[in-house]
């Protein structure tokens, strides 16, 4: 570099300096800054201010705590709902398996009026029909309820009801069974089923008769129109059943007639 040309090939640069032909011209210096501002050294870049530093925000633990409480609350609610559903399902299964419930055609009050204060009724279905088996000789396949007393009225009973156009035919079938059915088995052998007919009843329904004790109760079968009702009871009594031989052709327990009268009161309540 020179203030004047030194020979052929020298060239004048914009800084009014002469440079030799083989050299690479250096870039001109940057323009001077306005007055009052210091000029950075040649070949360097002005200092850039560092980016604005965002303040670091501390995360609060309150949000996490609320989230955890919400999750636990939902789990607790689900547990309660599940418990209620399981309880309802278990109750439903128990009801279907055990049966029971209020008798649909005889109230506790009506049963207590006939069998004694404190008597309650329960529909016999499911296992309840097996657990409370009382005199199933008559109408064994029809809708029935059990009767059970408490305290001093510790009697037991069963009441069955049929409603339909076959009531008269069913009554005659039950009467035939009660009198005992004889069946020939050939070779002169005849088999007769046990008879449990006690006596016919007059003025009770359209037709009716009493049964003897089966060891689990004695009662009355009554038909009124298309309704057939059988009630059998074992009353809480201090009377000795004994054996009634007043009719040699019809031996029975001394309490059979009493049980028939009590049963008639139950039947009358159902037929109302």
URSUL-V29227 format. One record per residue. N is the residue number from 1. D_FIRST is the distance of its C-alpha to the first C-alpha in Angstrom with 1 decimal. Layout:
((N;D_FIRST) (N;D_FIRST))
This chain:
((1;0.0) (2;3.8) (3;7.1) (4;8.5) (5;8.9) (6;9.2) (7;12.1) (8;13.9) (9;12.4) (10;9.1) (11;9.5) (12;9.4) (13;9.6) (14;12.4) (15;10.6) (16;10.0) (17;6.2) (18;5.2) (19;4.5) (20;6.7) (21;10.3) (22;11.3) (23;9.1) (24;10.6) (25;9.1) (26;10.1) (27;12.9) (28;12.8) (29;14.8) (30;18.4) (31;20.1) (32;21.6) (33;25.3) (34;28.1) (35;29.0) (36;31.2) (37;29.5) (38;27.1) (39;23.7) (40;23.4) (41;20.6) (42;17.5) (43;18.5) (44;22.2) (45;25.1) (46;27.4) (47;30.5) (48;33.3) (49;36.8) (50;39.1) (51;41.7) (52;44.9) (53;47.2) (54;50.6) (55;53.4) (56;55.3) (57;58.9) (58;61.6) (59;64.2) (60;67.6) (61;70.5) (62;72.9) (63;72.0) (64;72.6) (65;75.9) (66;77.0) (67;76.2) (68;78.1) (69;81.1) (70;81.1) (71;81.1) (72;84.0) (73;85.8) (74;85.6) (75;86.8) (76;89.7) (77;90.7) (78;90.6) (79;92.7) (80;95.3) (81;95.4) (82;95.8) (83;98.5) (84;100.4) (85;100.1) (86;101.3) (87;104.2) (88;105.2) (89;105.0) (90;107.0) (91;109.6) (92;109.8) (93;110.3) (94;112.9) (95;114.8) (96;114.8) (97;115.9) (98;118.4) (99;119.6) (100;121.6) (101;121.1) (102;123.7) (103;126.7) (104;126.3) (105;130.0) (106;131.5) (107;130.3) (108;130.6) (109;133.1) (110;135.3) (111;135.3) (112;136.1) (113;139.0) (114;140.6) (115;139.6) (116;139.1) (117;136.7) (118;133.2) (119;133.3) (120;130.0) (121;129.1) (122;126.3) (123;125.6) (124;126.2) (125;123.2) (126;120.9) (127;121.7) (128;123.7) (129;126.4) (130;126.7) (131;126.6) (132;129.3) (133;131.9) (134;135.1) (135;137.9) (136;136.1) (137;139.3) (138;139.3) (139;136.4) (140;134.0) (141;131.4) (142;131.3) (143;129.1) (144;130.4) (145;129.8) (146;130.8) (147;132.7) (148;132.4) (149;134.0) (150;132.9) (151;134.9) (152;138.6) (153;138.0) (154;136.7) (155;138.0) (156;136.2) (157;136.3) (158;134.9) (159;135.0) (160;134.1) (161;134.0) (162;134.0) (163;133.8) (164;134.4) (165;137.0) (166;138.1) (167;139.4) (168;143.1) (169;142.6) (170;140.6) (171;143.3) (172;146.0) (173;143.8) (174;143.4) (175;147.2) (176;147.9) (177;145.6) (178;147.2) (179;150.7) (180;149.6) (181;148.9) (182;151.1) (183;149.5) (184;151.5) (185;149.8) (186;152.5) (187;155.3) (188;157.0) (189;154.1) (190;153.1) (191;150.3) (192;150.4) (193;147.5) (194;148.0) (195;149.5) (196;148.4) (197;150.2) (198;152.0) (199;153.5) (200;153.0) (201;152.2) (202;153.9) (203;152.5) (204;148.9) (205;146.6) (206;147.8) (207;148.5) (208;147.9) (209;149.0) (210;148.4) (211;147.1) (212;148.3) (213;146.1) (214;143.7) (215;143.1) (216;140.0) (217;141.7) (218;144.3) (219;144.0) (220;144.7) (221;143.4) (222;143.8) (223;143.0) (224;142.8) (225;141.9) (226;138.7) (227;137.8) (228;138.8) (229;138.4) (230;139.3) (231;139.3) (232;140.2) (233;140.3) (234;141.2) (235;142.2) (236;142.2) (237;145.9) (238;148.2) (239;150.9) (240;151.6) (241;151.0) (242;154.1) (243;155.6) (244;157.5) (245;160.4) (246;162.2) (247;161.8) (248;162.4) (249;160.7) (250;157.6) (251;156.6) (252;153.6) (253;152.1) (254;153.7) (255;150.3) (256;149.7) (257;151.4) (258;149.6) (259;146.2) (260;147.2) (261;147.9) (262;144.5) (263;142.8) (264;144.5) (265;142.9) (266;139.4) (267;140.2) (268;141.4) (269;138.1) (270;136.1) (271;138.4) (272;138.2))
